[in-house]
Amino acid sequence: MYSFASDEYIEQLVKTHSDSMLRAAYALLKNRDDAEDAVQEAFMKLMEKEPHFTNEEHAKAWLLRVTINLSKNMLKSQSRKNKSVTEETSYTEKESDGVLYCVMKLEENYRAVIHLYYYEGYSIKEIASILGLPSATVGTRLKRGRAKLKKMLEGDVSI
């Protein structure tokens, strides 16, 4: 393993985890520019804090957790609330027919657990640890999110 202060170590973490961090941030923020900002800030926090990771999975979980927290903070910020609808990411016709479009229309709590479960491959227990929630809450959100997605995909709920 690399020493933390080395450029090679940081570069390796960026190459390995930036895509999954970007997807997690985008799932919450629904805006690529904001998602990229959240990922960049997460790496800045990594260099600032210099945490000790026991393995690669620990590093990935830490980076995802920081990215998700930063994304949530961005959602809460006043400037984010004042953005107009036209500033949000627009979807193409192809995307509007897909599962991703429906996932992006879910409430934040459901989007996060569905993204981590299906797109990142985490278990309910691991998601609970990353999000700082009880496993039962994660399981409930996953079940409710699936039900909402099913209704959206069947056309029973307007999106």
C-alpha positions as a Markdown table, in Angstrom:
| # | Residue | x | y | z |
|---|---|---|---|---|
| 1 | Met | 0.0 | 0.0 | 0.0 |
| 2 | Tyr | 1.1 | 3.6 | -0.6 |
| 3 | Ser | 1.9 | 6.1 | 2.1 |
| 4 | Phe | -1.0 | 8.5 | 2.5 |
| 5 | Ala | 0.9 | 11.7 | 1.6 |
| 6 | Ser | 2.0 | 10.3 | -1.8 |
| 7 | Asp | 0.5 | 11.5 | -5.0 |
| 8 | Glu | 0.3 | 8.0 | -6.2 |
| 9 | Tyr | -2.0 | 6.9 | -3.4 |
| 10 | Ile | -4.4 | 9.8 | -4.0 |
| 11 | Glu | -4.3 | 9.2 | -7.7 |
| 12 | Gln | -5.1 | 5.5 | -7.2 |
| 13 | Leu | -8.1 | 6.4 | -5.0 |
| 14 | Val | -9.4 | 8.9 | -7.6 |
| 15 | Lys | -9.1 | 6.4 | -10.4 |
| 16 | Thr | -10.7 | 3.6 | -8.4 |
| 17 | His | -13.6 | 5.4 | -6.7 |
| 18 | Ser | -14.5 | 8.7 | -8.5 |
| 19 | Asp | -17.0 | 7.0 | -10.8 |
| 20 | Ser | -19.1 | 5.5 | -8.0 |
| 21 | Met | -18.9 | 8.7 | -6.0 |
| 22 | Leu | -20.1 | 10.7 | -9.0 |
| 23 | Arg | -23.0 | 8.3 | -9.5 |
| 24 | Ala | -24.0 | 8.5 | -5.8 |
| 25 | Ala | -23.8 | 12.3 | -5.8 |
| 26 | Tyr | -25.8 | 12.5 | -9.1 |
| 27 | Ala | -28.5 | 10.2 | -7.7 |
| 28 | Leu | -29.1 | 12.7 | -4.9 |
| 29 | Leu | -28.4 | 16.0 | -6.7 |
| 30 | Lys | -29.8 | 15.3 | -10.2 |
| 31 | Asn | -27.3 | 17.7 | -11.6 |
| 32 | Arg | -23.9 | 16.7 | -13.0 |
| 33 | Asp | -22.1 | 19.9 | -12.2 |
| 34 | Asp | -23.2 | 19.8 | -8.5 |
| 35 | Ala | -22.3 | 16.1 | -8.4 |
| 36 | Glu | -18.8 | 16.8 | -9.7 |
| 37 | Asp | -18.4 | 19.6 | -7.1 |
| 38 | Ala | -19.4 | 17.2 | -4.3 |
| 39 | Val | -16.9 | 14.6 | -5.5 |
| 40 | Gln | -14.1 | 17.1 | -5.7 |
| 41 | Glu | -14.9 | 18.4 | -2.3 |
| 42 | Ala | -14.9 | 14.8 | -0.9 |
| 43 | Phe | -11.4 | 14.4 | -2.2 |
| 44 | Met | -10.4 | 17.7 | -0.7 |
| 45 | Lys | -11.7 | 16.4 | 2.7 |
| 46 | Leu | -9.7 | 13.2 | 2.1 |
| 47 | Met | -6.5 | 15.1 | 1.7 |
| 48 | Glu | -7.4 | 17.4 | 4.7 |
| 49 | Lys | -8.3 | 14.6 | 7.1 |
| 50 | Glu | -5.9 | 11.9 | 6.0 |
| 51 | Pro | -7.9 | 9.0 | 7.5 |
| 52 | His | -6.4 | 5.6 | 8.0 |
| 53 | Phe | -8.2 | 2.9 | 6.0 |
| 54 | Thr | -7.9 | -0.8 | 6.8 |
| 55 | Asn | -8.6 | -1.9 | 3.3 |
| 56 | Glu | -10.0 | -0.7 | -0.1 |
| 57 | Glu | -13.6 | -1.4 | 0.9 |
| 58 | His | -13.2 | 0.9 | 3.9 |
| 59 | Ala | -11.7 | 3.6 | 1.7 |
| 60 | Lys | -14.7 | 3.3 | -0.7 |
| 61 | Ala | -17.2 | 3.4 | 2.1 |
| 62 | Trp | -15.6 | 6.5 | 3.6 |
| 63 | Leu | -15.5 | 8.3 | 0.3 |
| 64 | Leu | -19.1 | 7.4 | -0.5 |
| 65 | Arg | -20.3 | 8.5 | 2.9 |
| 66 | Val | -18.5 | 11.9 | 2.7 |
| 67 | Thr | -19.8 | 12.4 | -0.9 |
| 68 | Ile | -23.4 | 11.6 | 0.2 |
| 69 | Asn | -23.1 | 14.0 | 3.2 |
| 70 | Leu | -21.8 | 16.8 | 1.0 |
| 71 | Ser | -24.5 | 16.2 | -1.5 |
| 72 | Lys | -27.2 | 16.4 | 1.2 |
| 73 | Asn | -25.6 | 19.6 | 2.5 |
| 74 | Met | -25.8 | 21.0 | -1.0 |
| 75 | Leu | -29.5 | 20.1 | -1.2 |
| 76 | Lys | -30.1 | 22.0 | 2.0 |
| 77 | Ser | -28.2 | 25.1 | 1.0 |
| 78 | Gln | -30.2 | 28.2 | 0.3 |
| 79 | Ser | -28.7 | 28.7 | -3.1 |
| 80 | Arg | -29.7 | 25.2 | -4.2 |
| 81 | Lys | -33.3 | 25.8 | -3.1 |
| 82 | Asn | -33.5 | 29.0 | -5.1 |
| 83 | Lys | -32.5 | 27.4 | -8.4 |
| 84 | Ser | -35.0 | 27.5 | -11.1 |
| 85 | Val | -36.3 | 24.3 | -12.7 |
| 86 | Thr | -34.6 | 25.1 | -16.0 |
| 87 | Glu | -31.2 | 24.9 | -14.2 |
| 88 | Glu | -31.8 | 21.3 | -13.4 |
| 89 | Thr | -30.5 | 18.5 | -15.6 |
| 90 | Ser | -32.7 | 17.8 | -18.5 |
| 91 | Tyr | -33.4 | 14.3 | -19.7 |
| 92 | Thr | -33.4 | 13.0 | -23.2 |
| 93 | Glu | -36.4 | 11.1 | -24.6 |
| 94 | Lys | -34.4 | 7.9 | -24.3 |
| 95 | Glu | -33.7 | 8.5 | -20.6 |
| 96 | Ser | -37.2 | 9.5 | -19.8 |
| 97 | Asp | -38.4 | 6.0 | -20.7 |
| 98 | Gly | -35.9 | 4.2 | -18.5 |
| 99 | Val | -35.5 | 3.1 | -14.9 |
| 100 | Leu | -32.8 | 5.8 | -14.3 |
| 101 | Tyr | -35.4 | 8.5 | -15.0 |
| 102 | Cys | -37.8 | 7.0 | -12.6 |
| 103 | Val | -35.1 | 6.5 | -9.9 |
| 104 | Met | -34.2 | 10.2 | -10.3 |
| 105 | Lys | -37.8 | 11.1 | -9.6 |
| 106 | Leu | -37.9 | 9.3 | -6.3 |
| 107 | Glu | -37.5 | 11.1 | -3.0 |
| 108 | Glu | -33.9 | 11.6 | -1.8 |
| 109 | Asn | -34.1 | 8.8 | 0.9 |
| 110 | Tyr | -35.3 | 6.2 | -1.6 |
| 111 | Arg | -32.8 | 7.3 | -4.3 |
| 112 | Ala | -29.8 | 6.9 | -2.0 |
| 113 | Val | -30.6 | 3.4 | -0.8 |
| 114 | Ile | -31.6 | 2.2 | -4.3 |
| 115 | His | -28.4 | 3.6 | -5.8 |
| 116 | Leu | -26.2 | 2.1 | -3.2 |
| 117 | Tyr | -28.0 | -1.3 | -3.4 |
| 118 | Tyr | -28.4 | -1.8 | -7.1 |
| 119 | Tyr | -25.7 | 0.4 | -8.7 |
| 120 | Glu | -22.9 | 0.0 | -6.1 |
| 121 | Gly | -23.8 | -3.5 | -4.9 |
| 122 | Tyr | -23.8 | -2.9 | -1.2 |
| 123 | Ser | -25.8 | -5.0 | 1.2 |
| 124 | Ile | -28.5 | -3.5 | 3.4 |
| 125 | Lys | -26.2 | -3.8 | 6.4 |
| 126 | Glu | -23.4 | -2.0 | 4.5 |
| 127 | Ile | -25.8 | 0.7 | 3.4 |
| 128 | Ala | -27.0 | 1.2 | 7.0 |
| 129 | Ser | -23.4 | 1.7 | 8.0 |
| 130 | Ile | -22.6 | 4.1 | 5.2 |
| 131 | Leu | -25.8 | 6.2 | 5.8 |
| 132 | Gly | -25.7 | 5.9 | 9.6 |
| 133 | Leu | -29.2 | 4.4 | 9.7 |
| 134 | Pro | -30.6 | 1.2 | 11.3 |
| 135 | Ser | -30.7 | -1.8 | 8.9 |
| 136 | Ala | -34.5 | -2.0 | 9.3 |
| 137 | Thr | -34.8 | 1.6 | 8.1 |
| 138 | Val | -32.7 | 0.9 | 5.0 |
| 139 | Gly | -34.7 | -2.3 | 4.3 |
| 140 | Thr | -38.0 | -0.3 | 4.6 |
| 141 | Arg | -36.7 | 2.5 | 2.3 |
| 142 | Leu | -35.6 | -0.1 | -0.2 |
| 143 | Lys | -38.9 | -1.9 | -0.2 |
| 144 | Arg | -40.9 | 1.4 | -0.5 |
| 145 | Gly | -38.6 | 2.7 | -3.2 |
| 146 | Arg | -39.0 | -0.5 | -5.2 |
| 147 | Ala | -42.8 | -0.2 | -4.8 |
| 148 | Lys | -42.8 | 3.4 | -6.0 |
| 149 | Leu | -40.5 | 2.5 | -8.9 |
| 150 | Lys | -42.8 | -0.4 | -9.9 |
| 151 | Lys | -45.8 | 2.0 | -9.9 |
| 152 | Met | -43.9 | 4.5 | -12.0 |
| 153 | Leu | -42.7 | 2.0 | -14.5 |
| 154 | Glu | -46.2 | 0.6 | -14.8 |
| 155 | Gly | -47.5 | 4.1 | -15.5 |
| 156 | Asp | -49.8 | 4.3 | -12.4 |
| 157 | Val | -48.0 | 7.3 | -11.0 |
| 158 | Ser | -47.3 | 10.5 | -12.9 |
| 159 | Ile | -43.6 | 11.5 | -12.9 |
